[in-house]
Amino acid sequence: MEQSEIKLFEGKNIRYVWDEQKEQYFFSVVDVIQVLTDSNIPRRYWSDLKRKLAAEGSEVYEKIVQLKLPSPDGKMRLTD
């Protein structure tokens, strides 16, 4: 069973899911980018970064999956 919650880091929300089967946490990349870069548009930052990684031949993005996490409007939405 997966549990999704929100953690606070330096006053900012980071959404995550705990997967009991795999015993792993999965964090929202967009939220982590917002905290680390203080970007006003973290989705755009992530989109640009994915393109740069693909152009460089990086396979990092291929290991990132989309998860349903709570959005600011309270609905569960897919996010990287």
C-alpha positions as CSV (number, residue, x, y, z in Angstrom):
1,M,0.0,0.0,0.0
2,E,1.3,3.4,-0.9
3,Q,0.9,6.5,1.3
4,S,1.2,10.0,-0.1
5,E,2.0,12.9,2.2
6,I,3.6,16.2,2.3
7,K,6.8,17.1,4.1
8,L,8.0,20.6,4.9
9,F,11.5,21.6,4.0
10,E,12.6,25.1,4.8
11,G,9.0,26.1,4.8
12,K,8.2,24.6,1.4
13,N,6.1,21.5,0.6
14,I,7.7,18.4,-0.8
15,R,5.2,15.7,-1.8
16,Y,6.2,12.1,-1.4
17,V,4.9,8.5,-1.5
18,W,6.1,5.7,0.7
19,D,5.9,2.4,-1.0
20,E,5.7,-0.4,1.6
21,Q,6.3,-3.2,-0.9
22,K,9.6,-1.7,-2.1
23,E,10.3,0.0,1.2
24,Q,11.3,3.2,-0.6
25,Y,10.3,6.9,-0.7
26,F,9.5,8.6,-3.9
27,F,9.6,12.4,-4.0
28,S,8.2,14.9,-6.4
29,V,11.0,16.1,-8.6
30,V,9.2,19.4,-9.3
31,D,8.9,20.1,-5.5
32,V,12.6,19.3,-4.9
33,I,13.6,21.5,-7.8
34,Q,11.5,24.3,-6.3
35,V,13.2,24.0,-3.0
36,L,16.7,23.7,-4.3
37,T,16.5,26.4,-7.0
38,D,13.9,28.7,-5.5
39,S,12.4,28.8,-9.0
40,N,9.1,30.6,-9.5
41,I,8.3,28.1,-12.3
42,P,9.7,24.7,-11.2
43,R,7.8,22.7,-13.8
44,R,9.4,24.8,-16.5
45,Y,12.8,24.4,-14.9
46,W,12.3,20.6,-14.8
47,S,11.1,20.6,-18.5
48,D,14.2,22.5,-19.6
49,L,16.4,20.2,-17.6
50,K,14.8,17.0,-19.1
51,R,15.5,18.4,-22.6
52,K,19.2,19.2,-21.7
53,L,19.7,15.7,-20.2
54,A,18.2,14.0,-23.2
55,A,20.4,16.1,-25.5
56,E,23.5,15.0,-23.5
57,G,22.4,11.4,-23.8
58,S,21.6,11.0,-20.1
59,E,19.4,8.1,-19.1
60,V,18.5,9.7,-15.8
61,Y,15.0,10.7,-16.9
62,E,14.2,7.2,-18.0
63,K,14.4,6.1,-14.4
64,I,11.9,8.7,-13.2
65,V,8.3,7.6,-13.1
66,Q,5.1,9.6,-12.7
67,L,3.1,9.2,-9.5
68,K,-0.3,10.5,-8.4
69,L,0.3,13.0,-5.6
70,P,-1.9,15.6,-4.0
71,S,-2.0,18.9,-5.9
72,P,-2.6,22.3,-4.4
73,D,-6.3,22.0,-5.4
74,G,-6.5,18.8,-3.3
75,K,-6.9,16.4,-6.3
76,M,-4.5,13.6,-7.0
77,R,-2.6,14.4,-10.2
78,L,0.3,12.7,-12.0
79,T,3.7,14.4,-11.4
80,D,7.4,13.4,-12.0
